[in-house]
Amino acid sequence: MIRFDVLVLKNNILEQSATEYIEQLLLLGTALCYAYIGWVSSYHRRVAVLVSAFFTCMFIRELDSFFDQYIHHGFWVVPALIIAIFAIGYSLTDRKNTLLNLEKFLKNNNFSLLCLGLAILLVFSRLFGMGSFWHQVMGDDYIRVVKNIAEEGTELLGYTIIFYASVNYLISYLKIPMNNKYIKY
């Protein structure tokens, strides 16, 4: 995707790039995986809503340039905050069930892969993409597109791993026999 952006589209991996659009699609797909689980299972719904809302807030944050351009700088916080408050409030309506299902979510085989993707996205890509780091590495030969490629490449890796883990989580959920999806343990 990055090669396509740089070599074919001749852009510098800015906010409006194919790489950014793919990252947004991966985040949306991730949120939809958990939303689907919440849609079909009242038992798993509260945790699924919580996790889906987390990734929806991340999706809204990825759309910050859209909100900055068409509404107001920093406006992304408003819809993200509304979604977060709703999801937290909803999950608290049945705390016992939420905690039981959160424990199952954390013990799922795909959770460690999900955490790896989040660590790459939220920690490594931010540290690796710091402008000051690239200024030190390249000195007077600093080229912003190199920094952008490195940062967006690691972000895309993180989003891909998160999406992969989420699809696998959804598949593992779909393998649960129908009569067990609605039973409170």
QUIHUZI-V730086 format. One record per helix or strand of 3 or more residues. SS is the DSSP state (H for helix, E for strand). FROM is the first residue (numbers start at 1). TO is the last residue. If there is no record, write none. Layout:
SS_FROM_TO ; SS_FROM_TO
This chain:
H_2_8 ; H_18_40 ; H_45_62 ; H_64_70 ; H_76_107 ; H_111_128 ; H_131_141 ; H_144_174 ; H_178_180
